[in-house]
Amino acid sequence: MESATSTKPHLVLFPWTGTISHVIPMTDLACLLASHGADVTIVTTPVNAAIAQGRVDRFTAEPAHAAAGITVTAIPFPGADAGLPEGCERLDLIRSPDDVPRFFAANKAHGEAVARHCLRLRLRDAPRRPPSCVISGMCQTWALGVARDLGVPCYVFHGFGAFAMLCIERLYEHRPHEAAASPDECFDVPDLPPPLVCRGLTSRQLPPHFMPPASVGGKALQGMREFDRAADGVVVNTFEELERGSAALLAEATGKKVVAVGSVALCRSPGLDTPQSMSDDARRCMAWLDGKEPRSVVYVSFGSAGRMPPAQLMQLGMALVSCASPVLWIIKGADSLPGDVKEWLRDNTDGDGVASSKCLVVRGWAPQVAILAHPAVGGFMTHCGWGSTLEAVAAGVPMATWPFFAEQFINERLVVDVLGIGVSVGVTKPTENVFTAANAADGGEAEAVAEVVGMEQVKKALEALMDHGPEGEERRKKAQELKLKAKGALEEGGSSYNNLENLIQSFA
Ligand code: UDP
């Protein structure tokens, strides 16, 4: 019979609700923590809880994880009180840029409801122990108050890699962007020891941390920076061997414990990785890949919400249909494309997934981890979101880098210049995003400046990515080496394995 109170540490996770790409890795983190013997509670909004619960169910369906102690708790999101429509619980679900400040207001109120829930959790959650630690997404700044009320440490999970966070610290410290004469003047991130290097950034390419303080993003980020400084440590989805000492340097720069626990996507079998893993789209992707030669396919996807302006999408599309390799292209927001672009897609690509087609377009949710693990995939054109970057690393797939915004331009430098597993498409300006749109709506200047990367430039990057000459082979070799290291990090005795053990032990 189970004793009245478990002896296991009990970790409470608050994923940042704004994007699915935070809910996914934090749920995977919960699975990893549980597989190392912790009890875990994920507290989030109902829409995100459904996604988290689906992933947890697929994890615990694997016999090795049947006993994992993970609870997903949904606390209603007070979006309607802030003027948001029903069910609008993530930034990709908002209707207009005006909803961005409303979303942050609702997030704050949600935090107050979560705090009340967690205090009750302390009083009556038997047979579990009361919470031992809080791990929170970076925008859930209210988590610090919850942790302090519970009398437990508060760790932050940014969803960024250690190198990007280290560069952000160096930028805060040295502020090279302030000396730049224009938003397009290049500067290097100072004080990075070799082999780390981050050259030729521009102010336009910086993460929202460096937006003007009065902008919509800037206002939200001030609180996040204070939260960051006050938190007790940082949990990072990475493995120590990958980012060449960045985690240790970040710990030194921030004076905080930095715990590398990834790649968290490796916690499960690749076939079980998506919210809709049995969807028609998922099946269509996998069946199409099954008919292709090993390492012949370019997989093109720009994250959970990445959308391009129609003119850019056309240039990309023309490059994809004319390149020699078969292409699996995931398009988000396809329904809102202008009629002529839809028509072009219908005429030039195959949306229905005929097995023989050369360019398969999928408009829904793709099973990315399973796709990257498929032997037919030889290259990945990515926006360099950290989740996608790390998933490509864990699968040993080289990348063509097309950063959109946030810290993605820094991730590009890591992939191309530090790790040598990527080819840069050569994008210089960010794509419009929620913050630039919200600032424009707020009467400020939109920061995104239209840049259309031409078809020939895209084609050149694709050819280099799929090239079988010495440079292409060298990238492939390095990517395969990192794949093995990623796997080793989570095996017994590996760096992430040990870090997870030590983290949990510290609450025993
Ligand atoms: N993803 C997926 N299928 C899709 C689009 C995205 O599985 O069709 C997953 C992807 O595997 C990754 C996350 O969504 O885990 C995207 O995270 P990332 O940090 O790369 O980008 P973001 O969505 O934050 O821009």
Residues whose N, C-alpha, C, O or C-beta is under 5 A from the ligand:
A	BS01	UDP	S21 I24 F302 G303 S304 A305 I330 G364 W365 A366 P367 Q368 V369 G385 W386 G387 S388 T389
